[in-house]
Amino acid sequence: MRTENVEILSDQTNAAIVRHPGRAFPGVLVQGDSLHALCQRADSACKEVGRGKPGFDELNDLRNALWFYLNHYKATLMEHGIALPFSEQQSP
């Protein structure tokens, strides 16, 4: 872990806009629990549309991209001994 200054353009809850040093454009900081919720919604949408149906492949690509970010987030928190801000228990 390292500490650097970032530019905070907006600190709106669940939608902070920050620019990392060395980057030309800012990014949106999505909280881990919000990212987890987006992944769950993408899973539900893929299930609802159904494999092989129109639009499924594009939706599944979006779902996979969200899960990539969430898995990176989870691995990073685990590496630093930080608890997840959400439960990974599957709902019935």
Contacts in CASP RR format, 6 or more apart in sequence:
PFRMAT RR
TARGET T0000
AUTHOR 0000-0000-0000
METHOD contacts of the structure
MODEL  1
MRTENVEILSDQTNAAIVRHPGRAFPGVLVQGDSLHALCQRADSACKEVG
RGKPGFDELNDLRNALWFYLNHYKATLMEHGIALPFSEQQSP
1 80 0 8 1.000
4 20 0 8 1.000
4 21 0 8 1.000
5 21 0 8 1.000
6 18 0 8 1.000
6 19 0 8 1.000
6 20 0 8 1.000
6 21 0 8 1.000
7 18 0 8 1.000
7 19 0 8 1.000
7 26 0 8 1.000
8 16 0 8 1.000
8 17 0 8 1.000
8 18 0 8 1.000
9 17 0 8 1.000
9 18 0 8 1.000
9 19 0 8 1.000
9 26 0 8 1.000
10 16 0 8 1.000
10 17 0 8 1.000
14 30 0 8 1.000
14 31 0 8 1.000
14 34 0 8 1.000
15 28 0 8 1.000
15 29 0 8 1.000
15 30 0 8 1.000
16 28 0 8 1.000
16 29 0 8 1.000
17 26 0 8 1.000
17 27 0 8 1.000
17 28 0 8 1.000
17 29 0 8 1.000
18 26 0 8 1.000
18 27 0 8 1.000
18 29 0 8 1.000
19 25 0 8 1.000
19 26 0 8 1.000
19 27 0 8 1.000
20 27 0 8 1.000
30 38 0 8 1.000
30 69 0 8 1.000
31 85 0 8 1.000
32 70 0 8 1.000
32 73 0 8 1.000
32 84 0 8 1.000
32 85 0 8 1.000
32 86 0 8 1.000
33 85 0 8 1.000
33 86 0 8 1.000
35 66 0 8 1.000
35 69 0 8 1.000
35 70 0 8 1.000
35 73 0 8 1.000
36 70 0 8 1.000
36 85 0 8 1.000
36 86 0 8 1.000
37 86 0 8 1.000
38 66 0 8 1.000
39 63 0 8 1.000
39 66 0 8 1.000
39 67 0 8 1.000
39 70 0 8 1.000
42 59 0 8 1.000
42 62 0 8 1.000
42 63 0 8 1.000
42 66 0 8 1.000
42 67 0 8 1.000
43 63 0 8 1.000
45 59 0 8 1.000
45 63 0 8 1.000
46 56 0 8 1.000
46 59 0 8 1.000
46 60 0 8 1.000
46 63 0 8 1.000
49 55 0 8 1.000
49 56 0 8 1.000
49 59 0 8 1.000
50 56 0 8 1.000
51 60 0 8 1.000
74 84 0 8 1.000
77 83 0 8 1.000
77 84 0 8 1.000
END
